[in-house]
């Protein structure tokens, strides 16, 4: 069985979304929804601080940049000390439709752009795009209908929704709604303290990348977060550059890890290997900016569609061939397993029984793999599908922070079974051991980072179930 859902990727180098065209500014009223109960957060979200300003101050500022008029709507009875006037929504219920309906009645403009106070990453240009696209309403088209734009024609549907205590989506189902694509990271909600920390982490990375780009005379006019699973990855748009920032604990020494990664990738590319290139627009060495370590890579557009397993196998063989003569210092795979073992002993979750199972399984499998290994080579270390981009010029491997020396079967354990035909020399017994060991190791990494991202949490549960199944 293939070890699916390996969460090693620190990010995709290709764009996840097309660039939004410039939009005509439509006269609009910006509406800040100040308040829910903040039960999960533990204190009023509006007063929580992010990068030196409260979420209320930030939302008010962003609406001021996007709209011609601003209203803040909430419950005056909450008594929040806000630096702007608060319009009471006039109801006893806590429902977004109450604030939106009140704003539509009081607004000077026909279109209201609605921003919840707990959505602090939305950019003014995204709010302007919602206003420009608004028919009865405009939304991002995701599961959460806010932020959004509403026209006064939406008011009757909102009032019916409120009267029946129905979800906001019920009102939208009655309306003529357009969809505006907004980057997923802009739409991140702050529901718990960890969410706020994640937003601040991404903003610190964007600021550090902008400073590094400015030092080279590059104006990063439209930075976009591409990924924030393990490390944080930002496209320095409009330039063809991706900045990868060391924001996780996974690597021992981020500066050394990135230096090694850049060196191996440059070596592979020079020999025709299928790797993303280090950027030619910034220095080819890691940079430390405001305490954040950054490495810079070429930005590539990804061709949609799934690759055939055999193509993935051929791409990995081509990578191995391109780095076979790399003579720089590389860690051995066993050193990585030693660190995983140390981490496993310190896990605070899952439960004690599962922690003991992870430790014992890792120990058993790493010993068996080491005893069976006869030959070692330069490995990618984590060549699963999320670390392979399919571009107009063919496949390109990314995220070589896991590069090491070890048995061929470790890399093959990350590939689909159908790709094995490309590697007839693989030892089936070692391959099965490596597949099981990948699950044990990934489970440990992900439980150690639990709560960092939904993808990490999903992989933690998935691989723990695989480890449990090994012992049944």
C-alpha positions, 0 to 999 in steps of 0.5 A: 500500500502506498503511503498517501498524504505525506505532508512534507511539502513546504509549498507549491512553486506554481500559481494556484490561481490566475491573476485578477485583472484590474477592476473599475472602482464602484461607489460602495459602503464598507461594512465591518461586522464587529462582533460574534460571541468569540466563544472559541477565541476566549476574548473579543476578537475585535480587540485582538492585536495583529502586527501592532493594531487590533483586528477592528482597527485593521478591518476599518483601515482596509475598508477605508482603502477599498470603499467610499464610506464606512460603517461598523455594525455590532452590539453596543451592549458589548461595550467594546472600546472601539476607535470609531462609531458603532451602529447597533444592528437592532436585534438580540440575535447574533447573526451576520444577516442582522448587521448586513441588513442594518448596513444596507438600510443606512448606507449612502451607496447601493452596494455594501462590501461586508468584511467580518472583523475576524478575516484580517488578511483580505486586501482592499483590491479583493473588496473592490473586486467584490463591489464591481462584480456585485449583482444582488450579491458577490461572494468568493464562492467558498464554503464561508459566504463572507467577505461579500458584497450586497446590493439593496435588492438583497435586503428582503432575502436577508430579512427573511433569513434573519426572521427564520434564523436560517444560515446566511447561505439561505438568503444567497440561494434566493439572489443573483450572486456572482463569484469572485476568486480570492486567494484562500490565504486572504480568506483565513478566519481567526477563530482561535489564538493559533489562527492569529499566530498563523496570520502574523507568521505569514505577514512577517514572511511577506514583509521579509521577502519584500525587504529582500526583494527591495535590496535587489531593486525588485518591487514586490507589488502583489505578493501572494502566499502559495503555501503555509504547511511546513515552511511558508512560501510566497510568490514575489509577484509580479516577478518570476520568483518564489521565496521560501521561508523557514517558519517550521521546526522541521529542519535542524538548521534552516540556513544550512538546510536551504544552502544545501537544497539550493546547491543540490538543485543547481547541480541537478539543473546543470546536468539536465535534471528535472528540478526547479531552478534557484532564482537568477534574480536574487543571490543564490544563497539563503538570506536572513531578514528580520530573523527569517531565513529565506531561499529564492526559487524560479516561479513556474506555472503549473499545467493542470491535469494528473501525471501518469505514474510511469512519468513520475517514476521517470522523473525521479530516475532522471533526478537520481541520475542528475545528482549521482555525482554530487559530492557535497556534504549530505546527511544520511537518512538514518540521521533523520530517523534519529531525530524523528525518534527523539521527537516521538519521545516528546510528543504531547499527543496523540494518547500515551498508547499511540505515542508508545506505538509510534516509538516502537514502530519507528524503532523496529522499522528503522533498524530493519531498513538499516540492516537490509540496506546495501547501497546508498545514493543521493535521494530527494528524500520526499518525492511524493506528488505534492513535490512534483510540478508539471510544467509546459517544459515537463516535470520539475521537482521542488522542496529538496530540503529532505535531500540525503543519502540512503537506499533507493527504496526510501524515495520509491516508497513515496511513489504510486505502485504503478511507477515501480516498473521504472525501477526493476532493481528495487528490493521489494522487501526493503520497499515495503519496509520503507513504505511503512517507515514513511508512515511512522515518520510522517505521523510523528512529524505531523503530530508534533506540528498538530494544529499548524494547518488542516493538511498537517492535521489530516496527515497526522490522523491518516498515518497514525491509522496506517501505523495502527493497522501495521500492528493489527 
